[in-house]
Amino acid sequence: MGRWKQLEHNSVDDLIGETAYVGQGLGKAAVCELPQQIVQETDTRRVIVQLDAKNRASCQTLLSVGFSYDSEKHRYRLDW
């Protein structure tokens, strides 16, 4: 799991970096790409994301790329 474990406490905004690039669709592209990379490079078959519910834009992004919301555990998941 190596490098992916390092992402545990980072946000997509952290990965994008410069605030000038936030809000240009790069987060959605990253949310699409990261799970694919994790699955290709590890034996992981599920990606779980827990967000602050107030971050509606990120919640909508996860849903729009195929994550489902687990209302009991208050987190998003994507299974392969």
Buried (B, 14 or more C-beta within 10 A) or exposed (E): EEEBEEEEEEEBBEEBEEEEEEEEEBBBBBBEEBBEEBBEEEEBEEBEBEBEEEEEEBBEBBEEBEBEBEEEEEBBBBEE
